[in-house]
Amino acid sequence: MTAMRGMRPLLGALFLAAATVGVWLLWLGWDTEYTVDPETGSSSGPYAPWQVIGCVLTLVLLAALAVRRLSPWLVAPVMTVAFTVPWSWQAASTDDSGLWAVGAILVLVGMAIGSTLVSLGARRVGRRLAGRTR
Protein backbone atom coordinates (compact mmCIF):
# COMPACT_ATOMS: atom_id res chain seq x y z
CA MET A 1 0.00 0.00 0.00
CA THR A 2 2.84 2.43 0.78
CA ALA A 3 4.49 1.71 -2.57
CA MET A 4 1.38 2.94 -4.36
CA ARG A 5 1.24 6.02 -2.15
CA GLY A 6 4.81 6.84 -3.19
CA MET A 7 3.84 6.47 -6.85
CA ARG A 8 1.03 9.02 -6.67
CA PRO A 9 3.22 12.12 -7.06
CA LEU A 10 5.10 10.52 -9.93
CA LEU A 11 1.93 9.48 -11.73
CA GLY A 12 0.38 12.86 -11.03
CA ALA A 13 3.44 14.64 -12.41
CA LEU A 14 3.39 12.48 -15.55
CA PHE A 15 -0.31 13.16 -16.08
CA LEU A 16 0.23 16.89 -15.49
CA ALA A 17 3.13 16.94 -17.97
CA ALA A 18 1.02 15.18 -20.60
CA ALA A 19 -1.89 17.55 -19.99
CA THR A 20 0.41 20.57 -20.26
CA VAL A 21 1.82 19.35 -23.57
CA GLY A 22 -1.78 18.76 -24.64
CA VAL A 23 -2.63 22.39 -23.84
CA TRP A 24 0.29 23.52 -25.99
CA LEU A 25 -0.85 21.28 -28.85
CA LEU A 26 -4.47 22.36 -28.56
CA TRP A 27 -3.83 26.09 -28.61
CA LEU A 28 -0.42 26.73 -30.18
CA GLY A 29 1.19 23.58 -31.52
CA TRP A 30 -0.70 23.50 -34.78
CA ASP A 31 -0.09 27.13 -35.86
CA THR A 32 3.23 27.85 -37.54
CA GLU A 33 2.30 30.39 -40.22
CA TYR A 34 2.95 34.10 -40.06
CA THR A 35 0.53 36.68 -41.42
CA VAL A 36 1.93 39.38 -43.72
CA ASP A 37 0.08 42.68 -44.10
CA PRO A 38 -0.03 43.36 -47.89
CA GLU A 39 0.00 47.15 -47.41
CA THR A 40 2.83 47.51 -44.90
CA GLY A 41 4.71 44.28 -45.50
CA SER A 42 5.00 43.68 -41.75
CA SER A 43 4.50 40.17 -40.47
CA SER A 44 2.87 38.97 -37.28
CA GLY A 45 2.23 35.66 -35.67
CA PRO A 46 2.30 32.79 -35.70
CA TYR A 47 -0.24 33.03 -32.88
CA ALA A 48 -3.39 35.12 -32.79
CA PRO A 49 -4.25 36.87 -29.52
CA TRP A 50 -7.23 34.56 -28.93
CA GLN A 51 -4.92 31.53 -29.07
CA VAL A 52 -2.55 32.93 -26.45
CA ILE A 53 -5.40 34.03 -24.19
CA GLY A 54 -7.05 30.62 -24.46
CA CYS A 55 -3.75 28.88 -23.77
CA VAL A 56 -3.00 31.00 -20.70
CA LEU A 57 -6.50 30.53 -19.26
CA THR A 58 -6.32 26.77 -19.81
CA LEU A 59 -2.90 26.61 -18.14
CA VAL A 60 -4.22 28.62 -15.18
CA LEU A 61 -7.11 26.20 -14.79
CA LEU A 62 -4.80 23.20 -15.10
CA ALA A 63 -2.41 24.53 -12.43
CA ALA A 64 -5.28 25.37 -10.09
CA LEU A 65 -6.72 21.88 -10.45
CA ALA A 66 -3.34 20.17 -10.17
CA VAL A 67 -2.62 21.57 -6.70
CA ARG A 68 -5.62 19.70 -5.37
CA ARG A 69 -3.49 16.53 -5.69
CA LEU A 70 0.11 17.73 -6.02
CA SER A 71 2.40 20.17 -4.25
CA PRO A 72 2.76 23.60 -5.87
CA TRP A 73 6.52 22.97 -5.76
CA LEU A 74 5.96 20.01 -8.08
CA VAL A 75 3.26 21.60 -10.25
CA ALA A 76 5.33 24.66 -11.20
CA PRO A 77 8.47 22.92 -12.52
CA VAL A 78 6.53 20.14 -14.25
CA MET A 79 4.31 22.60 -16.11
CA THR A 80 7.23 24.89 -16.91
CA VAL A 81 9.34 22.16 -18.48
CA ALA A 82 6.41 20.39 -20.14
CA PHE A 83 5.34 23.58 -21.91
CA THR A 84 8.75 25.08 -22.68
CA VAL A 85 10.22 21.96 -24.30
CA PRO A 86 7.64 21.50 -27.10
CA TRP A 87 7.42 25.27 -27.64
CA SER A 88 11.20 25.45 -28.01
CA TRP A 89 11.37 22.39 -30.23
CA GLN A 90 8.83 23.84 -32.65
CA ALA A 91 10.36 27.32 -32.56
CA ALA A 92 13.88 26.01 -33.15
CA SER A 93 12.74 23.92 -36.10
CA THR A 94 11.10 26.87 -37.86
CA ASP A 95 13.54 29.70 -37.04
CA ASP A 96 16.65 30.44 -39.07
CA SER A 97 17.72 33.50 -37.09
CA GLY A 98 18.41 31.82 -33.74
CA LEU A 99 16.03 34.18 -31.95
CA TRP A 100 13.93 31.21 -30.86
CA ALA A 101 16.33 30.89 -27.91
CA VAL A 102 15.29 34.33 -26.63
CA GLY A 103 11.66 33.31 -26.95
CA ALA A 104 12.38 30.05 -25.17
CA ILE A 105 13.92 31.90 -22.24
CA LEU A 106 10.91 34.22 -22.07
CA VAL A 107 8.51 31.26 -22.19
CA LEU A 108 10.53 29.47 -19.50
CA VAL A 109 10.57 32.48 -17.16
CA GLY A 110 6.91 33.29 -17.82
CA MET A 111 5.81 29.71 -17.22
CA ALA A 112 7.92 29.45 -14.06
CA ILE A 113 6.54 32.65 -12.57
CA GLY A 114 2.97 32.09 -13.72
CA SER A 115 2.66 28.45 -12.70
CA THR A 116 4.29 29.14 -9.32
CA LEU A 117 1.98 32.07 -8.53
CA VAL A 118 -1.16 30.28 -9.71
CA SER A 119 -0.39 27.01 -7.93
CA LEU A 120 0.57 28.74 -4.66
CA GLY A 121 -2.51 30.98 -4.87
CA ALA A 122 -4.81 28.07 -5.63
CA ARG A 123 -3.36 26.06 -2.75
CA ARG A 124 -3.92 28.99 -0.39
CA VAL A 125 -7.50 29.52 -1.54
CA GLY A 126 -8.19 25.79 -1.29
CA ARG A 127 -6.93 25.66 2.28
CA ARG A 128 -8.99 28.69 3.28
CA LEU A 129 -12.12 27.17 1.75
CA ALA A 130 -11.42 23.86 3.49
CA GLY A 131 -11.03 25.69 6.80
CA ARG A 132 -14.43 27.35 6.42
CA THR A 133 -16.26 24.07 5.91
CA ARG A 134 -14.96 22.55 9.15
Salt bridges, closest charged atoms under 4 A:
none
